[in-house]
Amino acid sequence: MTGDLSYIFRFKTIFRSLGYRNYRLFFYGQSISLIGTWMQRIAVPWLVYRMTGSAMLLGISGFAGQIPSLVLSPFAGVITDRWNRYHVLIWSQVLSMIHAFLLAWLVLSGSIQVWHIILLSFVIGCINTFDVPARHSFVIEMVEKKEDLGNAIALNSLMFNGARLIGPSIAGALLAAAGEGVCFLINGISFMGVIVSLLLMRVNTKAPEAKNSDIRKEIREGFSYVFGFLPIRHIILLLGLVNILVMFYSTLMPVFAKEVLGGDSHTYGFLMSAAGLGALSGALYLASRENVLKLGRIIPLAVIVFGVGLVILSFSRIFLLSMAVMIFVGMGLMLQAASSNTILQTITDDDKRGRVMSFYTMAVMGTAPFGSLMAGWLAKVIGTPFTILTGGVLSVAGALVFLRKLPELKQLVHPIYVKMGIIPEVAEGIQNASESEVN
């Protein structure tokens, strides 16, 4: 009986943010939409590689989809802080739906060309540049108690990676049976779920208080805030490094699946699903945590897991071994991203949240185009396996640098946690544990 009660309590702890109506609507609607999104993410590079057989064009396609984040993110952050984030989210989802339907029509009509894919990758990159900081910043408006913010962010990762587990598996089967166009069509339809959920919410639709300051001044203010505070700076820099190196394997996965493992679209889909399974496991672990303490330690350890996974993957020629390794690759990547997101949102001033999350977006997405181009070029020069090996080694090196800085970063964050009441709660718990041991 005690075991049953413990299980129920743990379940409620993991999913406690679903108690908020708006977040519950968002969670269910976004869960549907993200399955379609992951189907499209799998179908686009496979389409490019099927049409061209070129690793370089895979890199160019990835570059086109990610470069807007690098250029536009600072402006998107200011707009997110100035405009109503709810309205930004609705428009970004509507535009993403139109984009998916257009891509589906081009493929199903037989008129698709590589330049269409590159152009539309650029378009969706622009849309995502505004969507991501607005979506991350909007979480705190859906969750009333700030102590549940970390849980809500972890659940975001849970639904993202749950879709990452399901979407590629469906896409792998559909690519073989019906082609890429059906994947894009299903993605377009799936956006209706999140759009309906957003429209059903009860939120404040008023825009934030208007600011008369110049937009360039606000960008500079955000830059100074992000890079002037060491914990935020080092988290952002490590995110940027890792997400450059992520492209060393994700861009080349179609090549790895087909040429290194001798597989097909099913092989590709299963590999990406394995990464999603690992990420899902990591998200469940983070959702079960009750506060943000020790997340700073998880960040570099997660990157080391990710990097070592890439090193092993580069030497693997066995499908089952590659799938097992991809579980740890996905877990490490998710733990770093979600832990970083949680700490950033916890220690950031509310009026600068959009700008900080825009730099988060820049680090996660804006650095990726360079990774895509580097991956395509390196694969041509040294081959796919050695390119993946390079990404793994550099990831571990970056994690070790962050680990060395961690004690200093903890000291700087400590006063913020004290002010928020996080540290005293833990101190009281330690004291109680010590007294129980004495008794």
N, C-alpha and C positions, 0 to 999 in steps of 0.2 A: 504493500500500500504506500509505504514511504517512497519507494522507487517511482511509483506512478505519479505521486504528487510532485516529486523532484522533476520528472519529465515535463509535467504540465507547466511548472514554474519556469523551466528553462525555455519551453516553447513560447510562453508569454513574454519572456525577456527578449528572445530573439526577434519576435514580431511585434514588439510593443508600439512601434511607430504607426502601425496600421490602426491603432485606436483613434487616430486623428482622421476625420472624414475626408478632408481634402487630400491628405497624403494617401489614404486608402484608394481614392478614385485615381490619383496619379499612378500609383503602383500597378493597379490592374490594367489601366489603359496603356501605360508605357510597356508593360510586359508583353502585351499583344503586338504593339508596334515594333518592339525591338527584335522579335523573331523575324519579321519581314526585313528589318534593317540588316540583320546578320546574313540573311539569305542573299541580299543584294551585295554585301561586302564580299561574299564568297564568289558570287557569279561574275562580278565585274573583272577581277584579275584573271579568272578562268577564261572569260570571253576574249580578253586582250591576248592571252597566250595562245588560245585556240586559233584566233584569226592571224596572228603574226609569228608565233613561235619565238618571240624575242624577249629575253630577260631585260634588255635595255628599255624596250617600250613598256614593260611592266613597271619599271622604275619611273619612267616619265609620267605614266598614268597616275601612279601614287603621288608623284611630285605635284601634279596639277591639282589633286584633291586636297593636299595638305598646305600648300604655299599660302592660300588666303589667310590661314590662321596666323601665320607669322607676320603678315603685312597688316591685317585688319584687326587683330586682337586688341591692341591698345584702344582703338576707337570703339570697338564693341564693348569693352569694359566700361568706358565712360558713359556710353548710351545705356548700358544695363543699370548703372547707378542713377541715371537721369530719368529714364522712361519707366513705365510700369512693366515689371518683368513678366507678369501674367500675359499681357498683350504681346510682348515679344515672343513668348513661347507659342502662343496660338498661331501667329503668323509664320513662324519658322516651321511649324508642323504642316501647315497648309501648303507652303512652298515646297517642302520636302515631298509631300504627296504628289504634287503636280510634276515634280522632277522624276519621280519613280514611274509615273504613268507615261511620261514622254519617252523615257528610256525603254519601257516595255513596248510602246508603239513602234519605235525605230527598229527594235530587234524582231518583233513579230511580223512587221511589214517587209522585212528583208532588206531594208535600206540603211542599216547601221554600218558605219565606217569607223575606223580607229579615231579619227579626229573628232567625231561625235562624242565618243567615250571620254576623250581627254578634255573636251570643252565642258561636258556635263559633270565631269569629276571636279573641275574648277568651280562650277556653279554650286554644287552641293557643298563644296569646301567653304564657299562664302556664306551659305546659309548656316552651316554648322558653327562657323566662327561666332555668330550672334546667338545661336541656340544654346551652346554648351555653357558659357558663363551665366546666361539667364536661367538655365535649368538648374545649375548648381546653386546659384544664389537664391532661387525661388524655394529651395528645400526648407530654409529657415522660416519662410512665411507659411509653410504648410504644417510645420511642427511647432507647437506653441511653447513647449518647454525646451530650453536650450540644452539641458542635460541629455535629451533624447536625439540631439542632432547627429551625434556619432552613429547611433543605431540607424537613423534614417539614411545616412550616407552609405552605411554598410548594406542596408536593404536595397539601395539603388544599385550597388555593385552586385548584389545577389540576383536581382531581376535582369541586369545587364548580362551577367554571365550564365544565368539560367537560359536566356535567349541564345547566348553564344553556344550553349550546349545543344539546344534543339535546332536552331536555325541552320547551322552548317550541315547537320545530318539530313535535314529535309532538302536543303539545297543540293547536296551531293547526289541524292536520289533523283531529284528533278532535273539536274543538269544532264544526267545520262538518259532520262526518259522523255523529257519535254523540251529541254533547252533553257537558255538563260532568260529569254523573254518572259516565261511564266514566273520565274523567281522575282523579276522586277514588277510584274503585275500584282503578285501577292503582296509585295512590299507596299505598293501604292494603296491597296485595299486596307492593309493593316494600320495605316496612319489614321484611319477613321476612328479606331479605338481610343487613341490618346486624344484626338481632337474632341470627341464626345465627352471624355472624362474631364477635360479642361473646362468645357462649357458648363458642365454640371456643378463645378465648384462654387463655393461661396467665399469670395475673396474681395479684398479692397481693390476696386478697379481705378482708383485715383492715381495719377502719376505722382512721383515724389516731388517735393517742393522744388520749384524751378530755380536753377542756378544761373547767375549772370556771368560767371567766370568763363574765360576763354577755354575751349575744349583742349587746346594745346597745353594750357596751364594745368588742367586736370590730369592729362596724360603724364606730364612731368611729375605731378604730385604722386600719382600712382606708382610711377617708376621709382621715385625716391623712397616711397614707403616700402615697396617690395624688396628693393636691393639695399636699403638702409638698415633693415632689421635682419640680423644674421640668420635666425632660424628660418624665416621665410625665404631668404636668398638661397641658402644651401638646399632646402627642400626643392625649390624651383629648378636650381641648376642640376641636381641629380635627376630630377624628372626629365629634364631636357636631354641629358646625356643618354639615359636609358631608352627614351622614346626615339632617339636617333638610331640606337642599336636594335630596337625592336624591329625596325624595318629591314634589318639584315636577315631576319628569318621570315617575317610575315610576307614581305614582297616576293621572296624566293620560294615560298611554300609550294606553289604550283609546279615549279621546276624541280624542287626536291622530291615531291610526291611522284612525279612522272619519270624523271630521268635518274634520280638517285635510288629511289625505292622501286621503280618500275611499275608504278600503279596508275590509277586513273582518277576521275573526279570523285569517286567514292573514297579513295585513299586520302585525297586532299580534304574532303569533308570530315572524315573521321579524325584526322590529325588536328584540325582546328576545333573539333568537338572535344577532343581530349584536353586541349588547352582550356576550353570552356569548363570542363568538369573540374579541373584543378582550381580555376578561378572561383567557381561556385563553392568549393570546399573552403577556400580562404575567406570568401564573403560570409559564409555561415559562422566561421570562427570569429570574425570581427563583429558580426551582429550580436553574438552572445556576450561580448564584453560590455561591462556596465559603465565604463568611462574611458577617457583618452590616455590615461597614464600608460607609460611604457610603449606607446605606439612609435615613439621616436626610435626606439631600439629595433622595432620590427622593420622599419624602412630599410636600413642597410642589409639586414639579414635576409630580407625578401629579395633584394637585388642580387645578393650572392647566390641564393637558390636559383634565381632566373639565369644568371651568368653561367653557373656550373651546368645547368640543364642544357644550355646552348652548346657548351663545349662537348658534352656527351652526345648530343644530337648530331653534331658535325661528323662524328666518327661512326654513327649508326648506319647500318645498311639493312636492318631488320625492321619490318613494319611494326610488330608488337612492341619492340624495344623503343622505337621512335614514339609510339603512342604513349607509353608509360612515361617517357621523359617529358613529353609535351604537357602532361598533367602538372609536373613541377614547374615547367616554364610558365604556364598560365597562372598557377598559384602564386609564384613569386611576383609576377608582373602586377596581378590584381592587388596583392597585399601592399605593395609599395604605393600604387596609385590611390587606393582607398584610404590608407593610413595617412598619406600626405594630404589628401583632400580634407580629411577629418581635422587634422591638426591646423591646417591653414584656415578653415572655417571657424575653428574654435578661438584662435588667437588674433583674428582679423577684426578691425573696427567695422561696425555695420555700414557706415557711410562709404567705406572703401572696398566692400565685399566684391562688388562687380568687377572692379579693376584688378583686384588680387586674383579672382577667378579667371579673368581674361589672360593674365600671365600664366596661370595654371593651364589654360587652354593652349596658349602659345607653346608651353613646354611639352605638353602631351601631343598636340597635333601640329603646331607650327614648325617644330624641329624635324618632324617626320619626312618632309619632302627631301631634305638633304640626305636623310637615311635611305630613302628610296633610290635617289640617284647614285649614292655611294654603293648601295647594294647591287644595283644593276651593273655599274662599272666594275666593281670588284669581282662580281661573279664572272664577268667576261674575261678578266685578267687572271684571277687565281682559282676560279671555280666556285660553285655554290657551297660545298662543304667547308672550304677554308674561309669563305666570307662569314658563314655562321659561327665558325670557331673564333674569328676575330671579334665579332660582337660579344661573345661570351667572355673572352679575356678582358676586354675593355670594361664590361659591366662590373666584373669583380673588382677591378682596379678602382673604379669610381666609388663603389660601396665601401672599400677600405679607407679611402680618403674621408668620406662622410663619417665613418665610424670613429676615426681619429678626432673629428671635430665635435662629436656628440656630447661629451661632458660640458663643453663651453655652451653649446646650444641649450642644454637642459637648464643651466643656471639662468639664462636669459628668459626662458619660458616660465620658470618657476614662479615669479611674482604674478604673472597673469593667472596661473592656475590657483594660486592662493586667493587672489581677488575674486575669482569665480567660485571659490569654495570647494574646489576639487581636492586640493592637497590635504586640508584638515580632515576630510572624510576618510581618506586613506590612512592618515596618521592615527585616527581613532580606531580604525580596524586593526592596525598593527598592534596598538596598545592592548586592545581586547584579546588578541591572539596571544600576546605575551603573558597576560594575566592568566589566561586559561591554561597555558603551559606550566606556569608556576603552581597553580592550584592542582 
